Amino acid sequence: MFSSRKVSLLLALGMIIAAGIFARAAERGHSSPNQKPGNFGYGEVATPEQIAGWDIDVRGDDGAGLPLGRGTVERGSLVFAEQCAACHGTFGEGEGRFPKLVGGAGTLRNDRPELTIGSYWPFAPTLWDYINRAMPMGTPHTLSADDVYALTAYILNLNELVPKEFVADRASLPKVKMPNRDNFIWTDPRPDTAAKPCMNACADPASVKITTTAEGKHLTPRTTGPLDTMQPK
C-alpha cells in the first residue's frame, strides 16, 4: 500500500515529466505548413485575406480606410425604407425608444440635448464606419459598401448637410464638415494620461498639478426634475 509520501513523490514526478513534454511540444511547434517553430502547437498564421476581413475601421478626419464604392441620396432613401425606417422612422425621426437621426440643431447646451447625426456627430466618414460595422441591428455586415455609402448620403441629406445630388464615396465624405466637429476635445490634458511610464527617478506625485477640468465648460448639462436638488450649485 502506498504511503502519502510516496503518492506525493509520484505526483510530483508526473508533473515534471508532463511539463517537459509540453515544453518540447511548444519548441517543436505543429506540423502544419502555416506554422513556424516556437509556437504552442495549435492554430495557424493568419493569412492576408483573413487580416483584411478584420481591418474595417475608418478614420474620421481624413476618411482613411473607406473602401471603394459610391452611393446616392436617392438610392439611400430606398435602402433606408427597407432596412432602417422600422426603428429610426420614415424620415429619421425615431420610433419608440430607438434614437432619432435627424434634428436637434442648437440643443446641445439644453437640459435635454438631442444627440443626432446632424447635431452631434463629428465626422461623416465615421458615420459610414458605424453603419457598416453595426447596422442593421441584428444583422450587421449584411449591407454592401455601395448601400452603406447610399445610407450615409441619405442621412446627411435628411439633416440638410448635403444636397440631393450628393454622391457619397471615399473622396467626398471627408470633405463634409459636420456642424459639431469643432466642439470635440481631441487631446486629453490630464497629467495621468499624458505622463510617460517611469521606472526610476520618478517625479514626486505631490508635485503633479491638475491644470484644467471640465468644470464650468458646460460640457455636461444639468438634469431637470427631482435630481436638481442633488446637483452642485
Rosetta silent file (secondary structure, phi, psi, omega in degrees, C-alpha in Angstrom):
SEQUENCE: MFSSRKVSLLLALGMIIAAGIFARAAERGHSSPNQKPGNFGYGEVATPEQIAGWDIDVRGDDGAGLPLGRGTVERGSLVFAEQCAACHGTFGEGEGRFPKLVGGAGTLRNDRPELTIGSYWPFAPTLWDYINRAMPMGTPHTLSADDVYALTAYILNLNELVPKEFVADRASLPKVKMPNRDNFIWTDPRPDTAAKPCMNACADPASVKITTTAEGKHLTPRTTGPLDTMQPK
SCORE:     score description
SCORE:     0.000 S_00000001
   1 L     0.000  131.920 -178.584    0.000    0.000    0.000 S_00000001
   2 L   -72.943  139.997  172.635    1.400    3.391   -0.950 S_00000001
   3 L   -84.912  164.342  178.979    2.069    5.924    1.775 S_00000001
   4 H   -61.509  -30.787  179.280    1.035    9.552    1.363 S_00000001
   5 H   -66.986  -42.634 -179.743    4.711   10.451    0.966 S_00000001
   6 H   -66.992  -40.445  178.431    5.140    8.040   -1.965 S_00000001
   7 H   -60.957  -42.262  179.571    1.944    9.279   -3.610 S_00000001
   8 H   -63.011  -40.664  179.390    3.181   12.873   -3.354 S_00000001
   9 H   -65.031  -40.767  179.694    6.531   11.914   -4.901 S_00000001
  10 H   -65.301  -41.878  178.314    4.817   10.123   -7.787 S_00000001
  11 H   -62.728  -42.549  179.584    2.526   13.094   -8.459 S_00000001
  12 H   -63.392  -42.832  178.946    5.475   15.491   -8.432 S_00000001
  13 H   -62.568  -40.449  178.667    7.422   13.238  -10.821 S_00000001
  14 H   -63.686  -39.947  178.889    4.417   13.068  -13.157 S_00000001
  15 H   -64.750  -38.488  179.538    4.068   16.850  -13.212 S_00000001
  16 H   -65.193  -44.329  179.689    7.768   17.249  -14.059 S_00000001
  17 H   -62.793  -44.387 -179.884    7.515   14.755  -16.926 S_00000001
  18 H   -62.638  -40.805  179.290    4.345   16.431  -18.270 S_00000001
  19 H   -61.775  -39.717  179.013    5.967   19.865  -18.104 S_00000001
  20 H   -65.377  -39.732  178.973    8.914   18.564  -20.125 S_00000001
  21 H   -63.161  -46.400 -179.890    6.622   17.067  -22.759 S_00000001
  22 H   -65.135  -37.304 -179.579    4.647   20.302  -23.153 S_00000001
  23 H   -64.706  -43.748  179.244    7.836   22.356  -23.296 S_00000001
  24 H   -65.748  -36.993  178.166    9.283   20.187  -26.077 S_00000001
  25 H   -64.111  -39.921  179.433    5.969   20.334  -27.955 S_00000001
  26 H   -65.398  -36.697 -179.656    5.993   24.132  -27.721 S_00000001
  27 H   -69.752  -40.111 -177.965    9.565   24.239  -29.022 S_00000001
  28 H   -73.849  -34.226 -176.669    8.834   21.907  -31.945 S_00000001
  29 L    77.272 -167.636 -176.862    5.531   23.531  -32.845 S_00000001
  30 L  -100.579  159.566 -177.499    2.915   21.921  -35.075 S_00000001
  31 L   -82.600    0.412 -179.125    3.488   20.162  -38.344 S_00000001
  32 L   -62.761  137.350 -179.302    1.098   22.482  -40.196 S_00000001
  33 L   -64.212  -17.497 -179.249    2.819   24.206  -43.150 S_00000001
  34 L   -88.399   -0.042 -176.664    1.344   27.550  -41.962 S_00000001
  35 L  -108.173  153.047  179.378    3.088   27.384  -38.605 S_00000001
  36 L  -113.168  152.524  178.027    6.566   28.367  -37.582 S_00000001
  37 L   -57.709  145.575  176.881    8.770   26.737  -34.883 S_00000001
  38 L   104.083   -5.078  177.595    8.371   28.198  -31.425 S_00000001
  39 L   -88.083 -171.257 -175.140    4.584   28.354  -31.185 S_00000001
  40 L   -98.686   14.095  172.267    2.394   26.315  -28.858 S_00000001
  41 L    82.819   16.316  175.808    1.333   23.710  -31.370 S_00000001
  42 L  -145.707  161.840 -178.432   -2.156   24.943  -32.227 S_00000001
  43 L    75.423 -175.577  178.169   -3.780   27.444  -34.564 S_00000001
  44 L  -152.440  161.101 -178.235   -2.187   28.778  -37.699 S_00000001
  45 L   -66.686  132.586  179.526   -0.762   32.023  -39.026 S_00000001
  46 L   -66.000  137.388  178.448   -3.457   34.430  -40.221 S_00000001
  47 L   -81.661  160.875  176.032   -3.478   34.948  -43.962 S_00000001
  48 H   -56.901  -35.644  179.059   -3.527   38.450  -45.516 S_00000001
  49 H   -65.615  -40.985  178.780   -7.129   37.796  -46.580 S_00000001
  50 H   -66.001  -41.630  178.327   -8.174   36.953  -43.009 S_00000001
  51 H   -63.006  -41.912  179.903   -6.462   40.054  -41.649 S_00000001
  52 H   -62.213  -32.230  178.771   -8.149   42.205  -44.298 S_00000001
  53 H   -64.792  -27.126  178.181  -11.522   40.847  -43.183 S_00000001
  54 H   -94.084  -18.884 -175.497  -10.991   42.343  -39.716 S_00000001
  55 L   -85.639   76.635 -174.502   -9.320   45.553  -40.885 S_00000001
  56 L  -118.789    4.892 -176.295  -12.505   47.543  -41.476 S_00000001
  57 L   -72.094  151.140 -179.197  -12.057   50.632  -39.296 S_00000001
  58 L  -124.176  131.751  179.858  -12.355   54.086  -40.850 S_00000001
  59 L   -82.668  144.388 -171.616  -10.568   57.184  -39.591 S_00000001
  60 L   -77.921  -47.953 -170.096  -12.699   60.257  -39.082 S_00000001
  61 L   -68.395  -38.231 -177.545  -10.693   63.303  -40.051 S_00000001
  62 L  -119.166   -0.111  177.537   -9.433   62.120  -43.439 S_00000001
  63 L    74.487   14.097  178.802  -11.564   59.023  -44.113 S_00000001
  64 L   -57.118  131.689 -177.885   -8.586   56.667  -44.248 S_00000001
  65 L   104.308  -14.412  176.446   -9.920   53.122  -44.518 S_00000001
  66 L   -63.609  135.696 -178.689  -13.005   53.942  -46.587 S_00000001
  67 L   -85.431  175.230  172.036  -13.387   51.315  -49.338 S_00000001
  68 L   -66.899  150.889 -179.679  -14.157   51.735  -52.991 S_00000001
  69 L   140.794  173.209  179.962  -17.810   52.316  -53.791 S_00000001
  70 E  -160.372  156.381  178.194  -20.392   55.071  -54.097 S_00000001
  71 E  -154.887  140.832 -178.946  -23.966   55.805  -53.156 S_00000001
  72 E   -98.168  163.529  176.424  -26.566   58.446  -53.995 S_00000001
  73 H   -63.235  -41.754 -179.311  -29.171   60.092  -51.799 S_00000001
  74 H   -61.304  -46.506  178.019  -31.931   58.599  -53.929 S_00000001
  75 H   -63.281  -37.743  179.730  -30.587   55.070  -53.540 S_00000001
  76 H   -62.526  -34.998  179.487  -30.144   55.711  -49.824 S_00000001
  77 H   -64.490  -34.832  179.027  -33.822   56.576  -49.390 S_00000001
  78 H   -72.229  -43.620  178.939  -34.784   53.154  -50.753 S_00000001
  79 H   -65.953  -39.105  179.683  -32.302   51.256  -48.584 S_00000001
  80 H   -61.986  -44.765 -179.543  -33.344   53.299  -45.550 S_00000001
  81 H   -60.825  -35.814 -177.264  -37.028   52.480  -46.073 S_00000001
  82 H   -83.064  -38.524 -169.878  -36.222   48.775  -46.272 S_00000001
  83 H  -107.430  -21.557 -167.467  -33.518   48.427  -43.633 S_00000001
  84 L  -123.864  -29.042 -170.366  -33.768   51.351  -41.186 S_00000001
  85 H   -62.229  -30.348 -178.264  -37.211   53.005  -41.074 S_00000001
  86 H   -59.430  -31.662  179.982  -38.771   50.402  -38.767 S_00000001
  87 H  -101.273  -40.679 -171.734  -36.512   51.607  -35.949 S_00000001
  88 H  -101.375    4.961  178.975  -35.491   55.135  -36.933 S_00000001
  89 L    84.931  158.863 -176.706  -38.718   56.376  -38.541 S_00000001
  90 L   -60.082  -37.826 -178.437  -39.511   57.147  -42.148 S_00000001
  91 L  -120.200   30.002  177.375  -37.506   60.387  -42.082 S_00000001
  92 L    77.925   15.869 -178.029  -35.113   59.660  -39.216 S_00000001
  93 L   -81.522   -7.834  178.560  -37.475   60.943  -36.524 S_00000001
  94 L    88.590  144.480  177.422  -37.098   57.771  -34.441 S_00000001
  95 L  -123.937  128.379  179.462  -39.622   55.092  -33.500 S_00000001
  96 L    59.016 -125.899 -178.993  -40.407   54.245  -29.897 S_00000001
  97 L   -95.581    6.302  177.013  -37.210   54.187  -27.889 S_00000001
  98 L   -78.251  147.273 -170.329  -34.959   53.954  -30.919 S_00000001
  99 L   -71.340  150.154  171.292  -32.807   57.066  -31.474 S_00000001
 100 L   -74.086  147.454  176.802  -33.547   59.990  -33.723 S_00000001
 101 L  -110.117  -13.689 -171.782  -31.113   60.567  -36.545 S_00000001
 102 L  -126.932  147.228  175.290  -32.330   63.994  -37.635 S_00000001
 103 L    97.294 -164.077  176.623  -32.800   67.347  -35.921 S_00000001
 104 L    81.862    5.782 -179.011  -31.515   68.637  -32.613 S_00000001
 105 L   -60.910  131.354  177.639  -29.615   71.615  -34.033 S_00000001
 106 L    78.924   11.321 -176.754  -28.781   74.106  -31.311 S_00000001
 107 L  -104.512   -1.003 -171.650  -29.875   71.845  -28.434 S_00000001
 108 L   -65.758  -21.811  177.448  -26.528   70.621  -27.121 S_00000001
 109 L   -95.826    1.304  179.060  -26.467   73.196  -24.315 S_00000001
 110 L   -75.884  164.896  176.470  -30.059   72.482  -23.307 S_00000001
 111 L   -60.649  -33.204  178.804  -31.018   70.495  -20.231 S_00000001
 112 L  -127.571   80.838 -177.700  -32.124   67.710  -22.557 S_00000001
 113 L   -67.847  150.253  175.342  -29.981   67.887  -25.714 S_00000001
 114 L  -100.849  106.707 -178.161  -30.987   65.946  -28.823 S_00000001
 115 L   -90.026  101.043 -179.741  -27.957   63.970  -29.932 S_00000001
 116 L  -122.248  178.032  176.440  -28.479   63.209  -33.609 S_00000001
 117 L   -61.369  -40.885 -177.110  -26.255   62.790  -36.652 S_00000001
 118 L   -75.232  -34.438 -174.399  -26.828   66.414  -37.576 S_00000001
 119 L   -90.668  -27.198 -168.038  -26.444   67.975  -34.135 S_00000001
 120 L  -123.525  -35.424 -169.248  -23.697   65.895  -32.528 S_00000001
 121 L   -62.524  133.743 -174.155  -21.771   63.573  -34.883 S_00000001
 122 L   -84.443  -34.621 -173.618  -18.211   64.831  -35.555 S_00000001
 123 E  -134.772  137.071  176.499  -17.175   63.161  -38.836 S_00000001
 124 H   -66.786  -39.969  179.455  -19.056   61.951  -41.906 S_00000001
 125 H   -60.600  -34.305 -179.777  -16.614   59.049  -42.588 S_00000001
 126 H   -75.798  -16.116  170.308  -17.251   57.550  -39.146 S_00000001
 127 H   -67.354  -44.014  174.394  -20.985   57.567  -39.901 S_00000001
 128 H   -58.202  -44.714 -177.760  -20.167   55.202  -42.780 S_00000001
 129 H   -60.217  -45.042 -177.329  -17.980   53.186  -40.401 S_00000001
 130 H   -66.888  -45.511  178.578  -20.700   52.811  -37.760 S_00000001
 131 H   -59.793  -42.766 -176.583  -23.403   51.811  -40.240 S_00000001
 132 H   -63.820  -40.807 -173.907  -21.016   49.331  -41.857 S_00000001
 133 H   -91.547  -19.598 -170.906  -19.977   47.600  -38.642 S_00000001
 134 H  -127.297  -11.564 -174.836  -23.178   47.760  -36.568 S_00000001
 135 L  -119.879  153.402   -6.026  -26.283   48.198  -38.710 S_00000001
 136 L   -67.532  152.056 -179.964  -28.920   46.964  -39.290 S_00000001
 137 L   -60.540  129.316 -178.757  -29.284   45.907  -35.670 S_00000001
 138 L    96.419  -26.398  179.085  -29.402   42.138  -35.523 S_00000001
 139 L  -138.304   53.901  179.597  -27.909   41.642  -38.987 S_00000001
 140 L   -66.558  162.185  179.409  -24.746   43.769  -39.204 S_00000001
 141 L    65.546   22.411  177.408  -22.262   43.309  -42.062 S_00000001
 142 L  -104.610   -5.705 -179.753  -25.064   42.427  -44.464 S_00000001
 143 L   -94.364  143.068  175.949  -25.022   45.711  -46.412 S_00000001
 144 L   -74.171  162.049  177.958  -22.776   46.262  -49.401 S_00000001
 145 H   -59.181  -38.780  178.985  -20.270   49.129  -49.401 S_00000001
 146 H   -63.094  -42.494 -179.897  -22.408   50.910  -52.013 S_00000001
 147 H   -68.714  -34.438  175.815  -25.543   50.649  -49.866 S_00000001
 148 H   -66.385  -40.927  175.000  -23.674   51.946  -46.816 S_00000001
 149 H   -60.602  -42.262 -179.313  -22.479   54.908  -48.878 S_00000001
 150 H   -64.616  -42.860  177.871  -26.066   55.474  -50.038 S_00000001
 151 H   -62.825  -42.100  178.728  -27.419   55.377  -46.486 S_00000001
 152 H   -60.350  -44.940  178.866  -24.735   57.796  -45.344 S_00000001
 153 H   -61.858  -43.004 -177.555  -25.624   60.206  -48.159 S_00000001
 154 H   -65.699  -43.750 -179.043  -29.341   59.959  -47.369 S_00000001
 155 H   -66.567  -39.434  176.658  -28.924   60.572  -43.622 S_00000001
 156 H   -64.539  -37.446  178.192  -26.655   63.555  -44.278 S_00000001
 157 H   -67.858  -39.896  176.896  -29.247   64.920  -46.703 S_00000001
 158 H   -58.330  -32.374  178.457  -32.062   64.464  -44.146 S_00000001
 159 L   -88.736    9.890  178.190  -30.007   66.663  -41.837 S_00000001
 160 L    58.112   36.718  179.148  -29.611   69.243  -44.635 S_00000001
 161 L  -100.742  -19.057  176.205  -25.838   68.811  -44.656 S_00000001
 162 L  -140.125  155.316  179.096  -25.553   67.785  -48.321 S_00000001
 163 L   -77.555  170.425 -179.716  -27.795   68.419  -51.372 S_00000001
 164 L   -64.612  -22.413 -179.035  -29.980   65.776  -53.041 S_00000001
 165 L   -85.053   -1.354 -175.451  -27.421   65.466  -55.825 S_00000001
 166 L   -63.221  137.804  173.998  -24.666   64.468  -53.397 S_00000001
 167 E  -118.583  119.349 -178.476  -22.800   61.230  -54.135 S_00000001
 168 E   -85.745  131.098  173.407  -21.015   59.671  -51.172 S_00000001
 169 E  -156.440 -174.428 -174.916  -17.673   57.968  -51.769 S_00000001
 170 L   -68.338  -17.617  178.683  -14.193   57.796  -50.258 S_00000001
 171 L   -91.808  -37.244 -173.178  -13.297   61.202  -51.740 S_00000001
 172 L   -83.954  -33.695 -175.151  -16.456   63.191  -50.953 S_00000001
 173 H   -62.381  -44.337  179.384  -17.248   62.081  -47.389 S_00000001
 174 H   -62.742  -16.675 -179.460  -14.104   63.529  -45.731 S_00000001
 175 H   -85.335   -9.453  179.468  -14.991   66.902  -47.277 S_00000001
 176 L   -77.991  120.892 -179.996  -18.349   67.103  -45.457 S_00000001
 177 E   -92.357  111.995  179.383  -17.976   69.467  -42.483 S_00000001
 178 L   -77.512  141.933 -173.063  -20.225   68.310  -39.642 S_00000001
 179 L   -58.513  -33.156 -174.820  -21.721   71.167  -37.562 S_00000001
 180 L   -99.611   10.756 -173.869  -20.372   69.941  -34.212 S_00000001
 181 H   -58.139  -43.283 -174.042  -16.934   68.878  -35.397 S_00000001
 182 H   -79.258   -2.163 -178.966  -15.004   71.723  -33.773 S_00000001
 183 H   -97.939    7.600  175.052  -16.657   71.247  -30.378 S_00000001
 184 L   -93.244  145.113  176.645  -14.936   67.955  -29.610 S_00000001
 185 L   -98.532  114.150 -173.183  -11.799   67.849  -27.451 S_00000001
 186 L   -94.115  -10.194  176.891   -9.302   65.583  -29.211 S_00000001
 187 L  -119.348  144.374  179.822   -6.488   65.721  -26.645 S_00000001
 188 L  -100.075  111.068 -173.698   -6.694   64.679  -23.013 S_00000001
 189 L   -81.691   -2.474 -176.649   -4.893   67.282  -20.855 S_00000001
 190 L   -66.103  134.195 -177.001   -4.914   65.214  -17.653 S_00000001
 191 H   -59.167  -34.593 -175.275   -1.360   64.573  -16.399 S_00000001
 192 H   -71.760  -17.656  177.451   -2.014   60.910  -15.656 S_00000001
 193 H   -96.069  -21.304 -178.785   -2.892   60.212  -19.312 S_00000001
 194 H   -95.222  -17.309 -175.673   -0.084   62.269  -20.822 S_00000001
 195 L   -67.901  143.973  176.204    2.690   61.116  -18.499 S_00000001
 196 L   -84.233  148.225  178.766    5.307   58.720  -19.835 S_00000001
 197 L   -56.027  139.209 -177.482    5.911   55.451  -17.947 S_00000001
 198 L  -128.682  127.834  179.860    8.502   55.896  -15.220 S_00000001
 199 L  -108.823  -23.983  177.859   10.532   53.097  -13.633 S_00000001
 200 L  -153.596  159.921 -178.414   13.107   55.086  -11.656 S_00000001
 201 L    51.580   43.065 -177.002   13.848   58.675  -10.594 S_00000001
 202 L   -77.811  157.982  178.890   10.142   59.423  -10.967 S_00000001
 203 L   -69.522  149.362  177.277    8.572   62.774  -10.142 S_00000001
 204 L   -66.732  123.163 -179.819    7.071   63.231   -6.709 S_00000001
 205 H   -53.976  -29.036 -178.852    3.279   62.634   -7.049 S_00000001
 206 H   -68.307  -18.237 -178.249    2.704   65.619   -4.776 S_00000001
 207 H   -86.858   -9.708 -179.678    4.258   67.881   -7.422 S_00000001
 208 L   -79.074  129.885 -178.114    1.708   66.922  -10.094 S_00000001
 209 L  -123.514  140.643  175.356   -0.989   69.546  -10.500 S_00000001
 210 L   -81.813  120.984 -174.935   -4.275   69.437  -12.433 S_00000001
 211 L   -97.758  -15.625  179.018   -4.248   72.405  -14.779 S_00000001
 212 L  -154.771  149.309  178.147   -7.696   72.073  -16.334 S_00000001
 213 L  -138.492  176.453  178.435  -11.018   70.349  -15.639 S_00000001
 214 L   -83.041   -9.086 -176.929  -14.447   70.095  -17.252 S_00000001
 215 L   -63.201  133.085  176.996  -15.963   72.304  -14.575 S_00000001
 216 L    79.497    4.549 -179.171  -17.501   75.492  -15.895 S_00000001
 217 L  -102.346    5.691  176.734  -17.161   74.482  -19.553 S_00000001
 218 L    57.463   36.598 -179.881  -20.838   73.485  -19.962 S_00000001
 219 L   -83.785  -27.286 -179.745  -19.838   70.018  -21.155 S_00000001
 220 L  -122.867  110.327 -179.224  -22.445   68.195  -19.058 S_00000001
 221 L   -64.147  148.239  174.079  -25.942   69.735  -18.936 S_00000001
 222 L   -69.437  141.875  175.551  -27.732   69.880  -15.607 S_00000001
 223 L   -80.099  161.147 -179.813  -30.557   67.390  -15.325 S_00000001
 224 L  -110.423  166.601  177.015  -34.087   68.593  -14.655 S_00000001
 225 H    91.415 -156.067 -174.187  -36.719   67.374  -12.241 S_00000001
 226 H   -58.776  -27.532 -178.028  -36.226   65.876   -8.776 S_00000001
 227 H   -73.556   -8.423  179.753  -32.499   65.308   -9.311 S_00000001
 228 H   -56.494  -34.492 -177.087  -31.943   69.076   -9.469 S_00000001
 229 H   -68.639  -15.996 -178.391  -31.579   69.145   -5.709 S_00000001
 230 H   -94.989   -7.345 -176.567  -28.609   66.793   -5.992 S_00000001
 231 L   -83.496  144.078  176.733  -26.680   68.874   -8.499 S_00000001
 232 L   -66.051  141.420 -179.290  -23.849   71.147   -7.367 S_00000001
 233 L   -90.375    0.000    0.000  -24.714   74.815   -7.423 S_00000001
